[in-house]
């Protein structure tokens, strides 16, 4: 009888721990970004290197303080894609990061495939903010837009413990 109680206690403890771990990974640290918050402002970098706010409507976004790459956003913009390609810097090697399943508007696999196929275009939102992390903004011809944070080549090297590659700003102290 004692063995059954001990085994049952172990199983219940494992289930409670597993449920807590699942919740903390999927839900606990993410916060919705209010549409009027500064984080809801979509900026794109011009060819001159100036970040400009673009008109973004129907904004939905999530972020977490635990990591600089947890930002995801969905929005629409009335700006034409042809105007944007003439004004803003394209972003090479854009790779949207998977969002939590409950954040339904952001489908990283579809966005990534559309970027590769040319059905959407990625632009540099902001470079190295924070160090080693770029904000990427992808726009479709119909005005749908998506944004996420992505580790850039400077961040990949420095966070792996290597020196910053040529052309990167100096790494901040402690990295």
C-alpha positions as CSV (number, residue, x, y, z in Angstrom):
1,X,0.0,0.0,0.0
2,X,2.8,2.4,0.9
3,X,4.5,1.9,-2.5
4,X,1.2,2.8,-4.3
5,X,1.0,6.1,-2.4
6,X,4.6,7.0,-3.1
7,X,4.3,6.1,-6.8
8,X,1.0,8.1,-7.0
9,X,2.7,11.1,-5.3
10,X,5.5,11.0,-7.8
11,X,3.1,10.8,-10.7
12,X,1.0,13.7,-9.4
13,X,4.1,15.8,-8.7
14,X,5.4,15.2,-12.2
15,X,2.0,16.2,-13.7
16,X,1.8,19.4,-11.7
17,X,5.4,20.3,-12.5
18,X,4.8,19.5,-16.2
19,X,1.7,21.6,-16.3
20,X,3.5,24.5,-14.6
21,X,6.4,24.2,-17.0
22,X,4.1,24.2,-20.1
23,X,2.2,27.2,-18.8
24,X,5.4,29.2,-18.1
25,X,6.8,28.4,-21.6
26,X,3.6,29.1,-23.6
27,X,1.6,31.7,-21.7
28,X,3.2,33.2,-18.5
29,X,5.8,35.6,-19.8
30,X,3.9,37.0,-22.8
31,X,2.0,40.3,-22.7
32,X,-0.4,41.7,-25.2
33,X,0.8,45.1,-26.6
34,X,-1.9,47.7,-26.4
35,X,-2.5,49.4,-29.8
36,X,-1.7,52.8,-28.3
37,X,1.6,51.7,-26.6
38,X,4.9,52.9,-28.0
39,X,5.8,49.3,-28.8
40,X,2.9,49.2,-31.2
41,X,4.6,51.9,-33.4
42,X,5.9,50.2,-36.6
43,X,9.1,51.8,-37.9
44,X,10.9,51.1,-41.1
45,X,14.4,52.3,-42.0
46,X,14.9,54.4,-45.1
47,X,17.8,54.0,-47.6
48,X,19.3,57.0,-45.8
49,X,19.3,55.1,-42.5
50,X,16.5,57.1,-40.9
51,X,13.8,55.2,-39.0
52,X,10.3,56.4,-40.0
53,X,7.0,55.5,-38.4
54,X,4.5,54.0,-40.9
55,X,0.8,54.0,-40.7
56,X,-0.2,50.7,-39.1
57,X,-3.8,49.9,-38.4
58,X,-5.5,46.9,-36.7
59,X,-2.3,46.3,-34.7
60,X,-2.1,43.1,-32.6
61,X,1.1,42.3,-30.9
62,X,2.8,40.3,-28.1
63,X,6.1,40.7,-26.4
64,X,8.0,39.5,-23.3
65,X,10.6,41.0,-21.1
66,X,12.4,37.6,-20.8
67,X,13.9,37.7,-24.3
68,X,14.5,40.4,-27.0
69,X,13.3,38.0,-29.7
70,X,9.8,37.3,-28.4
71,X,8.2,40.3,-30.1
72,X,5.6,39.5,-32.8
73,X,3.0,41.8,-34.4
74,X,0.3,41.8,-37.1
75,X,-1.1,44.9,-38.7
76,X,-2.4,46.4,-41.9
77,X,-1.0,49.4,-43.7
78,X,-2.5,51.5,-46.5
79,X,1.0,52.2,-47.9
80,X,1.7,50.7,-51.3
81,X,4.4,48.1,-51.6
82,X,5.9,49.9,-54.6
83,X,6.3,53.1,-52.6
84,X,7.8,51.1,-49.7
85,X,10.4,49.3,-51.9
86,X,11.5,52.7,-53.3
87,X,11.8,54.3,-49.8
88,X,12.8,51.6,-47.3
89,X,15.8,49.2,-47.0
90,X,15.0,45.6,-47.8
91,X,16.0,43.0,-45.3
92,X,18.0,40.0,-46.5
93,X,17.6,36.6,-44.9
94,X,14.4,37.4,-43.1
95,X,13.3,34.4,-41.1
96,X,10.1,34.9,-39.0
97,X,10.2,33.1,-35.7
98,X,7.3,30.9,-34.7
99,X,4.8,32.6,-32.4
100,X,2.8,30.9,-29.7
101,X,-0.2,28.9,-31.1
102,X,-2.7,31.1,-29.3
103,X,-1.3,34.2,-31.2
104,X,-3.3,33.2,-34.3
105,X,-2.6,36.1,-36.7
106,X,1.1,35.3,-37.0
107,X,1.9,32.2,-39.0
108,X,5.7,32.1,-39.3
109,X,5.8,29.2,-41.8
110,X,3.4,31.0,-44.2
111,X,5.2,34.3,-43.9
112,X,8.6,32.7,-44.4
113,X,7.4,30.8,-47.5
114,X,5.8,34.0,-48.9
115,X,9.0,35.9,-48.4
116,X,11.0,33.2,-50.2
117,X,8.5,33.1,-53.1
118,X,8.4,36.9,-53.4
119,X,4.7,37.2,-52.3
120,X,5.8,39.5,-49.5
121,X,8.8,41.7,-49.0
122,X,10.8,42.2,-45.8
123,X,12.2,45.5,-44.7
124,X,14.6,46.6,-42.0
125,X,12.6,48.1,-39.1
126,X,15.5,48.8,-36.8
127,X,19.0,47.5,-36.6
128,X,20.8,46.5,-33.4
129,X,18.1,47.5,-31.0
130,X,19.1,46.0,-28.6
131,X,22.6,45.0,-29.7
132,X,22.5,42.0,-32.1
133,X,18.8,42.1,-32.6
134,X,17.0,43.6,-35.7
135,X,13.3,44.4,-36.0
136,X,12.0,43.0,-39.3
137,X,8.8,44.2,-41.0
138,X,7.2,42.1,-43.8
139,X,4.6,43.6,-46.0
140,X,2.2,42.0,-48.5
141,X,0.8,43.7,-51.6
142,X,-2.7,43.8,-50.0
143,X,-1.3,45.8,-47.0
144,X,-1.1,43.0,-44.5
145,X,2.0,43.4,-42.4
146,X,4.0,41.4,-39.8
147,X,6.9,42.3,-37.6
148,X,9.3,40.3,-35.4
149,X,12.7,40.6,-33.8
150,X,15.5,38.5,-35.3
151,X,19.1,37.9,-34.3
152,X,21.5,39.4,-36.8
153,X,25.0,38.4,-37.7
154,X,26.6,40.6,-35.1
155,X,24.4,39.1,-32.4
156,X,25.0,35.5,-33.6
157,X,28.8,36.0,-33.3
158,X,28.9,37.9,-30.0
159,X,26.3,35.7,-28.2
160,X,28.3,32.6,-29.3
161,X,31.3,34.2,-27.5
162,X,33.2,35.2,-30.7
163,X,34.3,38.8,-31.5
164,X,32.0,41.0,-33.4
165,X,32.4,40.6,-37.2
166,X,33.8,43.4,-39.3
167,X,31.2,46.1,-39.9
168,X,29.4,45.5,-36.6
169,X,29.3,48.1,-33.8
170,X,31.3,47.3,-30.8
171,X,29.6,44.8,-28.5
172,X,28.4,46.2,-25.2
173,X,30.3,45.3,-22.0
174,X,29.3,42.0,-20.5
175,X,28.7,40.2,-23.9
